[in-house]
Amino acid sequence: MAKVEWRTEGSVDEYVAAPPAAVHAAVSDVTRHGDRSSEVQSAEWLPGSEPGAVGARFRGRNRSGLARWSRVCEVTANDGARFAFRTVPERIDFTRKDSTEWSYAFVAEGDGTRVTHSYEIVKFPPKALMALYGRMFPHHKDMRPQMQETLLALKKSLET
């Protein structure tokens, strides 16, 4: 069997029959991400900045199989045309020193919106953990299939 390397970035896109403002509003409401994702279970804004503002933080709770974990994320862009956030590396917990930037771009197309969902791993976890993560979460080696499922769920929620 061929060895699958980790993708460090990727993107998928989908047409949604809804205006860009409506699609942006749905995506930038992180408390609803659990409604559309097979892995994200819930998210809640943390005290501090205005929810959704650049610099605002939220905690996302995830599940894959029997594994459960949470991460603090920080909004890095939110201007109507793009919504992005990154997982915040933690200094104390060596298993969470990685960081990934997740983004959504919204472009008007006809009567709807072309949504592009992207990711980029900007900081890998410690090398000693990569093999373990690869066994526990083989789908994390290429996030695009799950991201496409998320966009299809977004499309369904906004078009019905």
C-alpha positions in Angstrom: 0.0 0.0 0.0 1.3 3.5 -0.9 2.3 5.8 1.9 -0.1 8.8 2.1 1.8 12.0 2.9 0.2 14.8 4.9 -1.3 17.6 2.7 -0.3 20.9 4.1 -3.1 22.8 2.4 -6.1 22.3 0.2 -9.4 23.8 -0.9 -12.8 22.9 -2.1 -15.7 25.0 -3.5 -19.4 24.8 -3.9 -22.1 26.9 -5.5 -24.9 27.9 -3.0 -28.1 29.4 -4.2 -28.1 32.1 -1.6 -26.7 35.7 -1.6 -23.1 36.1 -0.3 -24.3 38.0 2.8 -26.5 35.1 3.9 -23.7 32.5 3.3 -21.2 34.7 5.1 -23.6 35.1 8.1 -24.1 31.3 8.3 -20.4 30.5 8.2 -19.2 33.3 10.5 -21.7 32.0 13.2 -19.3 29.5 14.6 -21.9 28.3 17.1 -23.6 26.6 14.2 -20.6 24.8 12.7 -21.6 21.6 14.6 -24.8 21.5 12.5 -22.8 21.0 9.3 -19.6 19.2 10.3 -19.1 15.5 10.8 -16.2 16.3 13.3 -17.1 19.6 14.9 -19.6 19.0 17.6 -20.0 22.6 19.0 -18.3 25.9 19.4 -18.8 28.8 21.8 -17.4 32.3 21.8 -15.0 33.0 24.6 -15.1 36.2 26.7 -13.1 39.2 25.4 -13.5 40.6 21.9 -16.9 41.0 20.2 -17.9 37.6 18.7 -16.9 37.4 15.1 -14.4 40.3 15.3 -10.8 39.8 14.2 -9.0 38.6 17.3 -12.1 37.1 18.9 -11.6 33.6 20.2 -13.9 30.6 20.5 -13.5 27.0 21.7 -14.5 24.3 19.3 -15.3 20.8 20.5 -14.6 17.9 18.1 -15.2 14.2 17.9 -13.8 11.6 15.6 -14.7 8.0 16.5 -14.0 7.6 20.2 -11.6 10.5 20.3 -12.8 13.9 21.7 -10.9 17.1 22.0 -11.3 20.8 22.0 -9.3 23.7 20.6 -9.2 27.4 21.1 -9.5 29.2 17.8 -9.0 32.9 16.8 -10.7 34.8 14.1 -8.1 36.2 11.6 -10.4 37.7 8.9 -14.1 38.6 8.8 -14.9 41.2 6.2 -17.9 39.9 4.3 -15.9 38.5 1.5 -13.8 36.2 3.7 -14.1 34.5 7.1 -11.0 32.8 8.5 -9.7 31.5 11.8 -6.7 29.6 13.1 -6.3 27.0 15.8 -4.2 28.6 18.6 -1.0 26.8 19.5 -0.8 26.1 23.3 2.4 26.6 25.2 1.7 24.2 28.0 0.1 21.2 26.2 2.8 19.8 23.9 0.1 17.8 21.9 -1.4 21.2 20.8 1.5 23.1 19.5 0.2 22.9 15.9 -1.8 25.5 14.1 -4.1 25.3 11.1 -5.7 28.3 9.3 -9.2 27.6 8.0 -10.9 30.0 5.7 -14.1 30.6 3.6 -14.3 33.0 0.7 -17.6 34.2 -0.8 -17.9 35.4 -4.4 -21.2 36.4 -6.0 -22.1 34.1 -8.9 -25.3 34.6 -10.7 -28.1 34.6 -8.1 -26.0 32.8 -5.6 -22.5 32.4 -4.1 -19.4 30.4 -4.9 -18.0 29.4 -1.5 -14.3 28.3 -1.3 -13.3 26.5 1.9 -9.5 26.3 2.4 -7.1 25.1 5.0 -3.3 25.5 5.5 -1.3 23.8 8.2 1.0 26.6 9.3 2.6 24.8 12.2 2.8 21.0 12.5 2.5 19.1 15.8 5.7 17.6 17.2 7.2 15.0 14.9 6.8 12.3 17.5 3.0 12.7 17.4 2.6 12.7 13.6 2.6 8.9 13.3 0.1 8.6 16.1 -2.2 11.2 14.6 -1.9 9.5 11.2 -3.2 6.3 12.7 -5.9 7.9 14.9 -7.1 10.4 12.3 -6.1 9.1 8.8 -8.7 11.5 7.2 -6.7 14.5 8.6 -3.9 13.7 6.1 -6.2 15.3 3.5 -9.1 17.3 4.9 -10.7 18.1 1.5 -13.3 15.3 1.5 -14.6 16.3 4.9 -14.6 20.0 3.9 -16.6 19.2 0.8 -19.2 17.4 3.0 -19.3 20.5 5.2 -20.0 22.7 2.2 -22.7 20.4 0.9 -24.4 20.5 4.4 -24.1 24.3 4.3 -25.7 24.4 0.8 -28.5 22.1 1.9 -29.2 24.3 5.0 -29.3 27.5 3.0 -31.3 26.2 0.0 -34.1 24.5 1.9 
